[in-house]
Amino acid sequence: MKKLIFLSALAFVLSSAFAQEKPYTECQDSDEGFVYEADRFADIRILRYRIPCFDQLSTKQKALVYYLTQAGLAGRDIMWAQNGQYNLEIRNVCEKIYTQYQGETKNTQWRAFETYLKQLWMSNGIHHHYSNLKHQPQFSAEYFDKLLNETKVVCKDNIKKVIFDPTVAPRKVEKDASKGLVENSAVNFYGKGITTAEALAYYESKIKPEDRTPLSYGINADLVKVDGKIQEDVYKVGGKYGKALEQVVYWLDKAEKVAENDKQAVALRKLILFYNTGDLKAWDDFNIQWARATEGDIDFIHGFVEVYNDPLGNRGSYEAIVEINDFEASARMQTMMDNAQWFEDNSPTDKAYKKDKVVGITYKVVNVAGESGDANPSTPIGVNLPNAQWIRTMHGSKSVSLGNIEDANNKAGGSGILNEFAHDEEEVQRAIKFGEAAGKMHTAMHEVIGHASGKLKDGVAPSSQTLKEYASTIEEGRADLVALYYVMDPQLVEWGLMPSLEVGKAEYDGYFRNGLLVQLRRLKLGEEIEEAHMRNRAWICNWVMEQAAQESNPCVQVVNRDGKTFIEITNYEQVRTLFAKLLKEVQRITSEGDYRAAQKLADGYGKKVNAKIHQEVLNRSEKLNIPPYNGFMNPVLVPETDAKGNIKDVQVTYMDSFAKQMLMYSEQYGHLK
Ligand SMILES: [Zn+2]
């Protein structure tokens, strides 16, 4: 019921914000009955994600989404090949065994084999997606031989060695220069015998320091030695990975024909040109056109994008993400943008440090419709591209957060942690009803209003120079405090941005629960809090707790029950007053560049962890048995076509098992195997 009220309140906002240019019906599909979790193995949990409001798209837009997801999947094998030279062969062998074996499957050896194969699928290869270390099979080499014998699958001896010998290809990317960055990395970017020094020298000769628009040298090529001479093996149709890229181009070509507008079509044509020729100039042209194409409802990331899999940081990993604008979130952001000055004027900060004319920061929330390569099954939750700094400066960039992915993350993990750490049933119920809205409001205000607010005192340098190493945690804290202050403001209810102040209360509950307890799960015992966001949550919560402790009737306090620690808020209005007080001080610190005060806050309240509480949090979360890493299964888009093959409609369907999806992908998109 509450959700319906929320939506109809939003409908008002939608119609006022988009009355002229975007007449669409509000979407009300709910996730009731949707099962997020699909599988668990090793340290991984596999989740499904929904594509909310897909039916709101026009037929042409649906077709565009379909073609783009196909283009993404068509290149899936490239990521496997890039991650290591034996990956595709090992996958083939294991998948053949998995599908052909008729014997006993209820013993631990078979289960260990199945887990190993799922680990390969999760990381697109034999190395862990996060730690970079090689997966160690928990079944014996003898058992593997038995499986090979019974299924008559052939596996070369050197491949067996790669699987079982821990000293062969132990890590994907070596980050310790003293061990040899290229020499010691198993990633498949460098041909036999190429040294780090040779690879570095190859590009040094190309890069000209005076070039203000440098090409992304090496982004789409391996380095190989031919007759003792180093040269590039370029990823392109007719070149390296050509078989897969042909298919990618086939689908991009179809996408280009149903593009939403000219800018999008131009960008797609540049991308096709890049894949056809391998020309780095085409890659830059594509990125420029892509950065400019901001008008459509559909967007995509496609190419050799992130360079962290290359120990030298040049080669891009194949990646594809298809995005649909989140209309609801966009409407919310737009209302905030329109009222940015109201937020600035009504903030508890000193008048001297307010902007006379504030402009909200454009920030986009999108829903993912499909991912591939580097972005699947493990996915980012936000992306900021293009990577080339000069393109960002001259032509702009796009920053998106992947709303439905974050949603799936939250909902799948939610109840266990919530039930364990929430103070009482009221808090649990509030989080269930309003937690999602609270999270979205917080993110929107943090990004659109928080970072945009406030100004420096005349003559004071930017925070990076004055607050130095504390600049980022102070800035993140400042944006959080703006969000925390306003999420309890009745005006937001009046604007229809949220159904009631219960959303604000849910946000406060969650903020303390996370900042003082739950987030400690991510640290090992004895570690201090380093990461900027974790740190700002800690200093905000600890500072407010200290202030509250001085009140005769503390508005928020630590409660101990049955040997467990909880946080109880008894007076939300008063907590808001304390947030206001801290926001005022943090704005002053920023505006005046007060390094010592920043240090006092961030170090004094945000760094140290109470060892006893930390141990308790670790014990409590361990019992919940929630795997630390999530992977994602894509929905399957099924087109309906007419007699001529034109798409009439596209249905969103979900597969019931991770293994089935991975086997289907290898079968349908195994263009390099
Ligand atoms: Zn931020």
Boltz pocket constraint, residues with backbone or C-beta under 6 A from the ligand:
constraints:
  - pocket:
      binder: B
      contacts: [[A, 446], [A, 447], [A, 451], [A, 475], [A, 476], [A, 479]]
      max_distance: 6.0
